[in-house]
């Protein structure tokens, strides 16, 4: 499984709005189109963490293909009032907000 973690800023009062937007988005076929296996959202003291798991390591490729879909464009626009870039000076795309994994451990089967 491949994972990405996006870090941004979010007011704790926005949790319900953000969860609702993703609930509606994830109720469509878009997660499957992007290869998403699981999405988890976390918040901590004004920070937003978006953990997305993919079945394969080609999640970024599938997301790039989905970016033109009106639903993808729509959720990106709908989230703007709630989610702010962690560092607005360097943010150009979600890739600029992705954390870098530096350790991984998995239980053996």
Phi and psi restraints in degrees (range 20) as a CNS / XPLOR table:
assign (resid 1 and name C) (resid 2 and name N)
       (resid 2 and name CA) (resid 2 and name C) 1.0 -110.0 20.0 2
assign (resid 2 and name N) (resid 2 and name CA)
       (resid 2 and name C) (resid 3 and name N) 1.0 139.4 20.0 2
assign (resid 2 and name C) (resid 3 and name N)
       (resid 3 and name CA) (resid 3 and name C) 1.0 -127.3 20.0 2
assign (resid 3 and name N) (resid 3 and name CA)
       (resid 3 and name C) (resid 4 and name N) 1.0 149.5 20.0 2
assign (resid 3 and name C) (resid 4 and name N)
       (resid 4 and name CA) (resid 4 and name C) 1.0 -128.2 20.0 2
assign (resid 4 and name N) (resid 4 and name CA)
       (resid 4 and name C) (resid 5 and name N) 1.0 148.9 20.0 2
assign (resid 4 and name C) (resid 5 and name N)
       (resid 5 and name CA) (resid 5 and name C) 1.0 -131.6 20.0 2
assign (resid 5 and name N) (resid 5 and name CA)
       (resid 5 and name C) (resid 6 and name N) 1.0 116.1 20.0 2
assign (resid 5 and name C) (resid 6 and name N)
       (resid 6 and name CA) (resid 6 and name C) 1.0 -99.7 20.0 2
assign (resid 6 and name N) (resid 6 and name CA)
       (resid 6 and name C) (resid 7 and name N) 1.0 133.7 20.0 2
assign (resid 6 and name C) (resid 7 and name N)
       (resid 7 and name CA) (resid 7 and name C) 1.0 -115.5 20.0 2
assign (resid 7 and name N) (resid 7 and name CA)
       (resid 7 and name C) (resid 8 and name N) 1.0 130.3 20.0 2
assign (resid 7 and name C) (resid 8 and name N)
       (resid 8 and name CA) (resid 8 and name C) 1.0 -148.7 20.0 2
assign (resid 8 and name N) (resid 8 and name CA)
       (resid 8 and name C) (resid 9 and name N) 1.0 -170.5 20.0 2
assign (resid 8 and name C) (resid 9 and name N)
       (resid 9 and name CA) (resid 9 and name C) 1.0 -112.0 20.0 2
assign (resid 9 and name N) (resid 9 and name CA)
       (resid 9 and name C) (resid 10 and name N) 1.0 142.6 20.0 2
assign (resid 9 and name C) (resid 10 and name N)
       (resid 10 and name CA) (resid 10 and name C) 1.0 -154.7 20.0 2
assign (resid 10 and name N) (resid 10 and name CA)
       (resid 10 and name C) (resid 11 and name N) 1.0 135.2 20.0 2
assign (resid 10 and name C) (resid 11 and name N)
       (resid 11 and name CA) (resid 11 and name C) 1.0 -70.5 20.0 2
assign (resid 11 and name N) (resid 11 and name CA)
       (resid 11 and name C) (resid 12 and name N) 1.0 134.8 20.0 2
assign (resid 11 and name C) (resid 12 and name N)
       (resid 12 and name CA) (resid 12 and name C) 1.0 -56.3 20.0 2
assign (resid 12 and name N) (resid 12 and name CA)
       (resid 12 and name C) (resid 13 and name N) 1.0 -25.7 20.0 2
assign (resid 12 and name C) (resid 13 and name N)
       (resid 13 and name CA) (resid 13 and name C) 1.0 -68.8 20.0 2
assign (resid 13 and name N) (resid 13 and name CA)
       (resid 13 and name C) (resid 14 and name N) 1.0 -13.5 20.0 2
assign (resid 13 and name C) (resid 14 and name N)
       (resid 14 and name CA) (resid 14 and name C) 1.0 -89.4 20.0 2
assign (resid 14 and name N) (resid 14 and name CA)
       (resid 14 and name C) (resid 15 and name N) 1.0 -3.5 20.0 2
assign (resid 14 and name C) (resid 15 and name N)
       (resid 15 and name CA) (resid 15 and name C) 1.0 -52.4 20.0 2
assign (resid 15 and name N) (resid 15 and name CA)
       (resid 15 and name C) (resid 16 and name N) 1.0 -48.8 20.0 2
assign (resid 15 and name C) (resid 16 and name N)
       (resid 16 and name CA) (resid 16 and name C) 1.0 -62.5 20.0 2
assign (resid 16 and name N) (resid 16 and name CA)
       (resid 16 and name C) (resid 17 and name N) 1.0 -42.3 20.0 2
assign (resid 16 and name C) (resid 17 and name N)
       (resid 17 and name CA) (resid 17 and name C) 1.0 -65.2 20.0 2
assign (resid 17 and name N) (resid 17 and name CA)
       (resid 17 and name C) (resid 18 and name N) 1.0 -44.6 20.0 2
assign (resid 17 and name C) (resid 18 and name N)
       (resid 18 and name CA) (resid 18 and name C) 1.0 -66.1 20.0 2
assign (resid 18 and name N) (resid 18 and name CA)
       (resid 18 and name C) (resid 19 and name N) 1.0 -43.7 20.0 2
assign (resid 18 and name C) (resid 19 and name N)
       (resid 19 and name CA) (resid 19 and name C) 1.0 -61.5 20.0 2
assign (resid 19 and name N) (resid 19 and name CA)
       (resid 19 and name C) (resid 20 and name N) 1.0 -39.7 20.0 2
assign (resid 19 and name C) (resid 20 and name N)
       (resid 20 and name CA) (resid 20 and name C) 1.0 -64.1 20.0 2
assign (resid 20 and name N) (resid 20 and name CA)
       (resid 20 and name C) (resid 21 and name N) 1.0 -45.5 20.0 2
assign (resid 20 and name C) (resid 21 and name N)
       (resid 21 and name CA) (resid 21 and name C) 1.0 -60.4 20.0 2
assign (resid 21 and name N) (resid 21 and name CA)
       (resid 21 and name C) (resid 22 and name N) 1.0 -45.7 20.0 2
assign (resid 21 and name C) (resid 22 and name N)
       (resid 22 and name CA) (resid 22 and name C) 1.0 -70.1 20.0 2
assign (resid 22 and name N) (resid 22 and name CA)
       (resid 22 and name C) (resid 23 and name N) 1.0 -33.8 20.0 2
assign (resid 22 and name C) (resid 23 and name N)
       (resid 23 and name CA) (resid 23 and name C) 1.0 -60.0 20.0 2
assign (resid 23 and name N) (resid 23 and name CA)
       (resid 23 and name C) (resid 24 and name N) 1.0 -43.2 20.0 2
assign (resid 23 and name C) (resid 24 and name N)
       (resid 24 and name CA) (resid 24 and name C) 1.0 -67.3 20.0 2
assign (resid 24 and name N) (resid 24 and name CA)
       (resid 24 and name C) (resid 25 and name N) 1.0 -43.9 20.0 2
assign (resid 24 and name C) (resid 25 and name N)
       (resid 25 and name CA) (resid 25 and name C) 1.0 -63.4 20.0 2
assign (resid 25 and name N) (resid 25 and name CA)
       (resid 25 and name C) (resid 26 and name N) 1.0 -45.7 20.0 2
assign (resid 25 and name C) (resid 26 and name N)
       (resid 26 and name CA) (resid 26 and name C) 1.0 -72.2 20.0 2
assign (resid 26 and name N) (resid 26 and name CA)
       (resid 26 and name C) (resid 27 and name N) 1.0 -12.7 20.0 2
assign (resid 26 and name C) (resid 27 and name N)
       (resid 27 and name CA) (resid 27 and name C) 1.0 -80.3 20.0 2
assign (resid 27 and name N) (resid 27 and name CA)
       (resid 27 and name C) (resid 28 and name N) 1.0 -5.0 20.0 2
assign (resid 27 and name C) (resid 28 and name N)
       (resid 28 and name CA) (resid 28 and name C) 1.0 -97.1 20.0 2
assign (resid 28 and name N) (resid 28 and name CA)
       (resid 28 and name C) (resid 29 and name N) 1.0 -174.4 20.0 2
assign (resid 28 and name C) (resid 29 and name N)
       (resid 29 and name CA) (resid 29 and name C) 1.0 -84.7 20.0 2
assign (resid 29 and name N) (resid 29 and name CA)
       (resid 29 and name C) (resid 30 and name N) 1.0 1.0 20.0 2
assign (resid 29 and name C) (resid 30 and name N)
       (resid 30 and name CA) (resid 30 and name C) 1.0 -57.4 20.0 2
assign (resid 30 and name N) (resid 30 and name CA)
       (resid 30 and name C) (resid 31 and name N) 1.0 -44.1 20.0 2
assign (resid 30 and name C) (resid 31 and name N)
       (resid 31 and name CA) (resid 31 and name C) 1.0 -57.5 20.0 2
assign (resid 31 and name N) (resid 31 and name CA)
       (resid 31 and name C) (resid 32 and name N) 1.0 -39.4 20.0 2
assign (resid 31 and name C) (resid 32 and name N)
       (resid 32 and name CA) (resid 32 and name C) 1.0 -68.2 20.0 2
assign (resid 32 and name N) (resid 32 and name CA)
       (resid 32 and name C) (resid 33 and name N) 1.0 -38.7 20.0 2
assign (resid 32 and name C) (resid 33 and name N)
       (resid 33 and name CA) (resid 33 and name C) 1.0 -62.7 20.0 2
assign (resid 33 and name N) (resid 33 and name CA)
       (resid 33 and name C) (resid 34 and name N) 1.0 -34.9 20.0 2
assign (resid 33 and name C) (resid 34 and name N)
       (resid 34 and name CA) (resid 34 and name C) 1.0 -87.0 20.0 2
assign (resid 34 and name N) (resid 34 and name CA)
       (resid 34 and name C) (resid 35 and name N) 1.0 -5.3 20.0 2
assign (resid 34 and name C) (resid 35 and name N)
       (resid 35 and name CA) (resid 35 and name C) 1.0 81.0 20.0 2
assign (resid 35 and name N) (resid 35 and name CA)
       (resid 35 and name C) (resid 36 and name N) 1.0 16.3 20.0 2
assign (resid 35 and name C) (resid 36 and name N)
       (resid 36 and name CA) (resid 36 and name C) 1.0 -74.6 20.0 2
assign (resid 36 and name N) (resid 36 and name CA)
       (resid 36 and name C) (resid 37 and name N) 1.0 128.5 20.0 2
assign (resid 36 and name C) (resid 37 and name N)
       (resid 37 and name CA) (resid 37 and name C) 1.0 -97.5 20.0 2
assign (resid 37 and name N) (resid 37 and name CA)
       (resid 37 and name C) (resid 38 and name N) 1.0 -35.9 20.0 2
assign (resid 37 and name C) (resid 38 and name N)
       (resid 38 and name CA) (resid 38 and name C) 1.0 -155.8 20.0 2
assign (resid 38 and name N) (resid 38 and name CA)
       (resid 38 and name C) (resid 39 and name N) 1.0 143.3 20.0 2
assign (resid 38 and name C) (resid 39 and name N)
       (resid 39 and name CA) (resid 39 and name C) 1.0 -127.7 20.0 2
assign (resid 39 and name N) (resid 39 and name CA)
       (resid 39 and name C) (resid 40 and name N) 1.0 133.1 20.0 2
assign (resid 39 and name C) (resid 40 and name N)
       (resid 40 and name CA) (resid 40 and name C) 1.0 -131.3 20.0 2
assign (resid 40 and name N) (resid 40 and name CA)
       (resid 40 and name C) (resid 41 and name N) 1.0 135.4 20.0 2
assign (resid 40 and name C) (resid 41 and name N)
       (resid 41 and name CA) (resid 41 and name C) 1.0 -115.2 20.0 2
assign (resid 41 and name N) (resid 41 and name CA)
       (resid 41 and name C) (resid 42 and name N) 1.0 135.9 20.0 2
assign (resid 41 and name C) (resid 42 and name N)
       (resid 42 and name CA) (resid 42 and name C) 1.0 -131.1 20.0 2
assign (resid 42 and name N) (resid 42 and name CA)
       (resid 42 and name C) (resid 43 and name N) 1.0 154.9 20.0 2
assign (resid 42 and name C) (resid 43 and name N)
       (resid 43 and name CA) (resid 43 and name C) 1.0 -136.6 20.0 2
assign (resid 43 and name N) (resid 43 and name CA)
       (resid 43 and name C) (resid 44 and name N) 1.0 147.6 20.0 2
assign (resid 43 and name C) (resid 44 and name N)
       (resid 44 and name CA) (resid 44 and name C) 1.0 -153.8 20.0 2
assign (resid 44 and name N) (resid 44 and name CA)
       (resid 44 and name C) (resid 45 and name N) 1.0 114.6 20.0 2
assign (resid 44 and name C) (resid 45 and name N)
       (resid 45 and name CA) (resid 45 and name C) 1.0 45.0 20.0 2
assign (resid 45 and name N) (resid 45 and name CA)
       (resid 45 and name C) (resid 46 and name N) 1.0 52.7 20.0 2
assign (resid 45 and name C) (resid 46 and name N)
       (resid 46 and name CA) (resid 46 and name C) 1.0 85.3 20.0 2
assign (resid 46 and name N) (resid 46 and name CA)
       (resid 46 and name C) (resid 47 and name N) 1.0 1.5 20.0 2
assign (resid 46 and name C) (resid 47 and name N)
       (resid 47 and name CA) (resid 47 and name C) 1.0 -104.6 20.0 2
assign (resid 47 and name N) (resid 47 and name CA)
       (resid 47 and name C) (resid 48 and name N) 1.0 148.9 20.0 2
assign (resid 47 and name C) (resid 48 and name N)
       (resid 48 and name CA) (resid 48 and name C) 1.0 -118.5 20.0 2
assign (resid 48 and name N) (resid 48 and name CA)
       (resid 48 and name C) (resid 49 and name N) 1.0 132.1 20.0 2
assign (resid 48 and name C) (resid 49 and name N)
       (resid 49 and name CA) (resid 49 and name C) 1.0 -125.5 20.0 2
assign (resid 49 and name N) (resid 49 and name CA)
       (resid 49 and name C) (resid 50 and name N) 1.0 124.1 20.0 2
assign (resid 49 and name C) (resid 50 and name N)
       (resid 50 and name CA) (resid 50 and name C) 1.0 -118.1 20.0 2
assign (resid 50 and name N) (resid 50 and name CA)
       (resid 50 and name C) (resid 51 and name N) 1.0 101.5 20.0 2
assign (resid 50 and name C) (resid 51 and name N)
       (resid 51 and name CA) (resid 51 and name C) 1.0 -97.8 20.0 2
assign (resid 51 and name N) (resid 51 and name CA)
       (resid 51 and name C) (resid 52 and name N) 1.0 122.0 20.0 2
assign (resid 51 and name C) (resid 52 and name N)
       (resid 52 and name CA) (resid 52 and name C) 1.0 -124.8 20.0 2
assign (resid 52 and name N) (resid 52 and name CA)
       (resid 52 and name C) (resid 53 and name N) 1.0 127.9 20.0 2
assign (resid 52 and name C) (resid 53 and name N)
       (resid 53 and name CA) (resid 53 and name C) 1.0 -108.8 20.0 2
assign (resid 53 and name N) (resid 53 and name CA)
       (resid 53 and name C) (resid 54 and name N) 1.0 140.9 20.0 2
assign (resid 53 and name C) (resid 54 and name N)
       (resid 54 and name CA) (resid 54 and name C) 1.0 -123.2 20.0 2
assign (resid 54 and name N) (resid 54 and name CA)
       (resid 54 and name C) (resid 55 and name N) 1.0 148.6 20.0 2
assign (resid 54 and name C) (resid 55 and name N)
       (resid 55 and name CA) (resid 55 and name C) 1.0 -63.0 20.0 2
assign (resid 55 and name N) (resid 55 and name CA)
       (resid 55 and name C) (resid 56 and name N) 1.0 -36.3 20.0 2
assign (resid 55 and name C) (resid 56 and name N)
       (resid 56 and name CA) (resid 56 and name C) 1.0 -129.7 20.0 2
assign (resid 56 and name N) (resid 56 and name CA)
       (resid 56 and name C) (resid 57 and name N) 1.0 170.4 20.0 2
assign (resid 56 and name C) (resid 57 and name N)
       (resid 57 and name CA) (resid 57 and name C) 1.0 -79.2 20.0 2
assign (resid 57 and name N) (resid 57 and name CA)
       (resid 57 and name C) (resid 58 and name N) 1.0 8.7 20.0 2
assign (resid 57 and name C) (resid 58 and name N)
       (resid 58 and name CA) (resid 58 and name C) 1.0 -100.7 20.0 2
assign (resid 58 and name N) (resid 58 and name CA)
       (resid 58 and name C) (resid 59 and name N) 1.0 18.9 20.0 2
assign (resid 58 and name C) (resid 59 and name N)
       (resid 59 and name CA) (resid 59 and name C) 1.0 -56.7 20.0 2
assign (resid 59 and name N) (resid 59 and name CA)
       (resid 59 and name C) (resid 60 and name N) 1.0 -42.2 20.0 2
assign (resid 59 and name C) (resid 60 and name N)
       (resid 60 and name CA) (resid 60 and name C) 1.0 -61.6 20.0 2
assign (resid 60 and name N) (resid 60 and name CA)
       (resid 60 and name C) (resid 61 and name N) 1.0 -38.8 20.0 2
assign (resid 60 and name C) (resid 61 and name N)
       (resid 61 and name CA) (resid 61 and name C) 1.0 -64.2 20.0 2
assign (resid 61 and name N) (resid 61 and name CA)
       (resid 61 and name C) (resid 62 and name N) 1.0 -45.2 20.0 2
assign (resid 61 and name C) (resid 62 and name N)
       (resid 62 and name CA) (resid 62 and name C) 1.0 -67.5 20.0 2
assign (resid 62 and name N) (resid 62 and name CA)
       (resid 62 and name C) (resid 63 and name N) 1.0 -37.4 20.0 2
assign (resid 62 and name C) (resid 63 and name N)
       (resid 63 and name CA) (resid 63 and name C) 1.0 -64.3 20.0 2
assign (resid 63 and name N) (resid 63 and name CA)
       (resid 63 and name C) (resid 64 and name N) 1.0 -41.8 20.0 2
assign (resid 63 and name C) (resid 64 and name N)
       (resid 64 and name CA) (resid 64 and name C) 1.0 -57.8 20.0 2
assign (resid 64 and name N) (resid 64 and name CA)
       (resid 64 and name C) (resid 65 and name N) 1.0 -40.7 20.0 2
assign (resid 64 and name C) (resid 65 and name N)
       (resid 65 and name CA) (resid 65 and name C) 1.0 -67.6 20.0 2
assign (resid 65 and name N) (resid 65 and name CA)
       (resid 65 and name C) (resid 66 and name N) 1.0 -32.0 20.0 2
assign (resid 65 and name C) (resid 66 and name N)
       (resid 66 and name CA) (resid 66 and name C) 1.0 -83.6 20.0 2
assign (resid 66 and name N) (resid 66 and name CA)
       (resid 66 and name C) (resid 67 and name N) 1.0 -13.6 20.0 2
assign (resid 66 and name C) (resid 67 and name N)
       (resid 67 and name CA) (resid 67 and name C) 1.0 -58.0 20.0 2
assign (resid 67 and name N) (resid 67 and name CA)
       (resid 67 and name C) (resid 68 and name N) 1.0 -26.1 20.0 2
assign (resid 67 and name C) (resid 68 and name N)
       (resid 68 and name CA) (resid 68 and name C) 1.0 -83.1 20.0 2
assign (resid 68 and name N) (resid 68 and name CA)
       (resid 68 and name C) (resid 69 and name N) 1.0 -10.2 20.0 2
assign (resid 68 and name C) (resid 69 and name N)
       (resid 69 and name CA) (resid 69 and name C) 1.0 -67.4 20.0 2
assign (resid 69 and name N) (resid 69 and name CA)
       (resid 69 and name C) (resid 70 and name N) 1.0 133.8 20.0 2
assign (resid 69 and name C) (resid 70 and name N)
       (resid 70 and name CA) (resid 70 and name C) 1.0 -56.1 20.0 2
assign (resid 70 and name N) (resid 70 and name CA)
       (resid 70 and name C) (resid 71 and name N) 1.0 -29.3 20.0 2
assign (resid 70 and name C) (resid 71 and name N)
       (resid 71 and name CA) (resid 71 and name C) 1.0 -70.9 20.0 2
assign (resid 71 and name N) (resid 71 and name CA)
       (resid 71 and name C) (resid 72 and name N) 1.0 -37.4 20.0 2
assign (resid 71 and name C) (resid 72 and name N)
       (resid 72 and name CA) (resid 72 and name C) 1.0 -67.1 20.0 2
assign (resid 72 and name N) (resid 72 and name CA)
       (resid 72 and name C) (resid 73 and name N) 1.0 -46.4 20.0 2
assign (resid 72 and name C) (resid 73 and name N)
       (resid 73 and name CA) (resid 73 and name C) 1.0 -60.9 20.0 2
assign (resid 73 and name N) (resid 73 and name CA)
       (resid 73 and name C) (resid 74 and name N) 1.0 -41.6 20.0 2
assign (resid 73 and name C) (resid 74 and name N)
       (resid 74 and name CA) (resid 74 and name C) 1.0 -62.5 20.0 2
assign (resid 74 and name N) (resid 74 and name CA)
       (resid 74 and name C) (resid 75 and name N) 1.0 -47.6 20.0 2
assign (resid 74 and name C) (resid 75 and name N)
       (resid 75 and name CA) (resid 75 and name C) 1.0 -67.9 20.0 2
assign (resid 75 and name N) (resid 75 and name CA)
       (resid 75 and name C) (resid 76 and name N) 1.0 -34.3 20.0 2
assign (resid 75 and name C) (resid 76 and name N)
       (resid 76 and name CA) (resid 76 and name C) 1.0 -60.9 20.0 2
assign (resid 76 and name N) (resid 76 and name CA)
       (resid 76 and name C) (resid 77 and name N) 1.0 -43.1 20.0 2
assign (resid 76 and name C) (resid 77 and name N)
       (resid 77 and name CA) (resid 77 and name C) 1.0 -68.7 20.0 2
assign (resid 77 and name N) (resid 77 and name CA)
       (resid 77 and name C) (resid 78 and name N) 1.0 -43.1 20.0 2
assign (resid 77 and name C) (resid 78 and name N)
       (resid 78 and name CA) (resid 78 and name C) 1.0 -64.9 20.0 2
assign (resid 78 and name N) (resid 78 and name CA)
       (resid 78 and name C) (resid 79 and name N) 1.0 -28.2 20.0 2
assign (resid 78 and name C) (resid 79 and name N)
       (resid 79 and name CA) (resid 79 and name C) 1.0 -80.8 20.0 2
assign (resid 79 and name N) (resid 79 and name CA)
       (resid 79 and name C) (resid 80 and name N) 1.0 -18.2 20.0 2
assign (resid 79 and name C) (resid 80 and name N)
       (resid 80 and name CA) (resid 80 and name C) 1.0 -55.0 20.0 2
assign (resid 80 and name N) (resid 80 and name CA)
       (resid 80 and name C) (resid 81 and name N) 1.0 -39.1 20.0 2
assign (resid 80 and name C) (resid 81 and name N)
       (resid 81 and name CA) (resid 81 and name C) 1.0 -67.9 20.0 2
assign (resid 81 and name N) (resid 81 and name CA)
       (resid 81 and name C) (resid 82 and name N) 1.0 -15.8 20.0 2
assign (resid 81 and name C) (resid 82 and name N)
       (resid 82 and name CA) (resid 82 and name C) 1.0 -109.7 20.0 2
assign (resid 82 and name N) (resid 82 and name CA)
       (resid 82 and name C) (resid 83 and name N) 1.0 -31.4 20.0 2
assign (resid 82 and name C) (resid 83 and name N)
       (resid 83 and name CA) (resid 83 and name C) 1.0 -113.3 20.0 2
assign (resid 83 and name N) (resid 83 and name CA)
       (resid 83 and name C) (resid 84 and name N) 1.0 128.1 20.0 2
assign (resid 83 and name C) (resid 84 and name N)
       (resid 84 and name CA) (resid 84 and name C) 1.0 -116.3 20.0 2
assign (resid 84 and name N) (resid 84 and name CA)
       (resid 84 and name C) (resid 85 and name N) 1.0 147.7 20.0 2
assign (resid 84 and name C) (resid 85 and name N)
       (resid 85 and name CA) (resid 85 and name C) 1.0 -59.1 20.0 2
assign (resid 85 and name N) (resid 85 and name CA)
       (resid 85 and name C) (resid 86 and name N) 1.0 142.3 20.0 2
assign (resid 85 and name C) (resid 86 and name N)
       (resid 86 and name CA) (resid 86 and name C) 1.0 -61.3 20.0 2
assign (resid 86 and name N) (resid 86 and name CA)
       (resid 86 and name C) (resid 87 and name N) 1.0 -43.6 20.0 2
assign (resid 86 and name C) (resid 87 and name N)
       (resid 87 and name CA) (resid 87 and name C) 1.0 -130.2 20.0 2
assign (resid 87 and name N) (resid 87 and name CA)
       (resid 87 and name C) (resid 88 and name N) 1.0 90.7 20.0 2
assign (resid 87 and name C) (resid 88 and name N)
       (resid 88 and name CA) (resid 88 and name C) 1.0 -56.8 20.0 2
assign (resid 88 and name N) (resid 88 and name CA)
       (resid 88 and name C) (resid 89 and name N) 1.0 -26.8 20.0 2
assign (resid 88 and name C) (resid 89 and name N)
       (resid 89 and name CA) (resid 89 and name C) 1.0 -67.5 20.0 2
assign (resid 89 and name N) (resid 89 and name CA)
       (resid 89 and name C) (resid 90 and name N) 1.0 -26.1 20.0 2
assign (resid 89 and name C) (resid 90 and name N)
       (resid 90 and name CA) (resid 90 and name C) 1.0 -113.0 20.0 2
assign (resid 90 and name N) (resid 90 and name CA)
       (resid 90 and name C) (resid 91 and name N) 1.0 -4.5 20.0 2
assign (resid 90 and name C) (resid 91 and name N)
       (resid 91 and name CA) (resid 91 and name C) 1.0 -81.3 20.0 2
assign (resid 91 and name N) (resid 91 and name CA)
       (resid 91 and name C) (resid 92 and name N) 1.0 126.2 20.0 2
assign (resid 91 and name C) (resid 92 and name N)
       (resid 92 and name CA) (resid 92 and name C) 1.0 -126.1 20.0 2
assign (resid 92 and name N) (resid 92 and name CA)
       (resid 92 and name C) (resid 93 and name N) 1.0 -26.9 20.0 2
assign (resid 92 and name C) (resid 93 and name N)
       (resid 93 and name CA) (resid 93 and name C) 1.0 -157.2 20.0 2
assign (resid 93 and name N) (resid 93 and name CA)
       (resid 93 and name C) (resid 94 and name N) 1.0 169.5 20.0 2
assign (resid 93 and name C) (resid 94 and name N)
       (resid 94 and name CA) (resid 94 and name C) 1.0 -55.7 20.0 2
assign (resid 94 and name N) (resid 94 and name CA)
       (resid 94 and name C) (resid 95 and name N) 1.0 -26.9 20.0 2
assign (resid 94 and name C) (resid 95 and name N)
       (resid 95 and name CA) (resid 95 and name C) 1.0 -60.6 20.0 2
assign (resid 95 and name N) (resid 95 and name CA)
       (resid 95 and name C) (resid 96 and name N) 1.0 -27.6 20.0 2
assign (resid 95 and name C) (resid 96 and name N)
       (resid 96 and name CA) (resid 96 and name C) 1.0 -75.6 20.0 2
assign (resid 96 and name N) (resid 96 and name CA)
       (resid 96 and name C) (resid 97 and name N) 1.0 -7.8 20.0 2
assign (resid 96 and name C) (resid 97 and name N)
       (resid 97 and name CA) (resid 97 and name C) 1.0 -114.7 20.0 2
assign (resid 97 and name N) (resid 97 and name CA)
       (resid 97 and name C) (resid 98 and name N) 1.0 8.2 20.0 2
assign (resid 97 and name C) (resid 98 and name N)
       (resid 98 and name CA) (resid 98 and name C) 1.0 -84.4 20.0 2
assign (resid 98 and name N) (resid 98 and name CA)
       (resid 98 and name C) (resid 99 and name N) 1.0 129.8 20.0 2
assign (resid 98 and name C) (resid 99 and name N)
       (resid 99 and name CA) (resid 99 and name C) 1.0 -70.6 20.0 2
assign (resid 99 and name N) (resid 99 and name CA)
       (resid 99 and name C) (resid 100 and name N) 1.0 154.6 20.0 2
assign (resid 99 and name C) (resid 100 and name N)
       (resid 100 and name CA) (resid 100 and name C) 1.0 -103.1 20.0 2
assign (resid 100 and name N) (resid 100 and name CA)
       (resid 100 and name C) (resid 101 and name N) 1.0 123.1 20.0 2
assign (resid 100 and name C) (resid 101 and name N)
       (resid 101 and name CA) (resid 101 and name C) 1.0 -72.6 20.0 2
assign (resid 101 and name N) (resid 101 and name CA)
       (resid 101 and name C) (resid 102 and name N) 1.0 132.2 20.0 2
assign (resid 101 and name C) (resid 102 and name N)
       (resid 102 and name CA) (resid 102 and name C) 1.0 -121.5 20.0 2
assign (resid 102 and name N) (resid 102 and name CA)
       (resid 102 and name C) (resid 103 and name N) 1.0 0.5 20.0 2
assign (resid 102 and name C) (resid 103 and name N)
       (resid 103 and name CA) (resid 103 and name C) 1.0 -158.5 20.0 2
assign (resid 103 and name N) (resid 103 and name CA)
       (resid 103 and name C) (resid 104 and name N) 1.0 142.1 20.0 2
assign (resid 103 and name C) (resid 104 and name N)
       (resid 104 and name CA) (resid 104 and name C) 1.0 -146.6 20.0 2
assign (resid 104 and name N) (resid 104 and name CA)
       (resid 104 and name C) (resid 105 and name N) 1.0 137.8 20.0 2
assign (resid 104 and name C) (resid 105 and name N)
       (resid 105 and name CA) (resid 105 and name C) 1.0 -138.3 20.0 2
assign (resid 105 and name N) (resid 105 and name CA)
       (resid 105 and name C) (resid 106 and name N) 1.0 139.9 20.0 2
assign (resid 105 and name C) (resid 106 and name N)
       (resid 106 and name CA) (resid 106 and name C) 1.0 -135.7 20.0 2
assign (resid 106 and name N) (resid 106 and name CA)
       (resid 106 and name C) (resid 107 and name N) 1.0 143.5 20.0 2
assign (resid 106 and name C) (resid 107 and name N)
       (resid 107 and name CA) (resid 107 and name C) 1.0 -69.4 20.0 2
assign (resid 107 and name N) (resid 107 and name CA)
       (resid 107 and name C) (resid 108 and name N) 1.0 142.1 20.0 2
assign (resid 107 and name C) (resid 108 and name N)
       (resid 108 and name CA) (resid 108 and name C) 1.0 -78.1 20.0 2
assign (resid 108 and name N) (resid 108 and name CA)
       (resid 108 and name C) (resid 109 and name N) 1.0 150.3 20.0 2
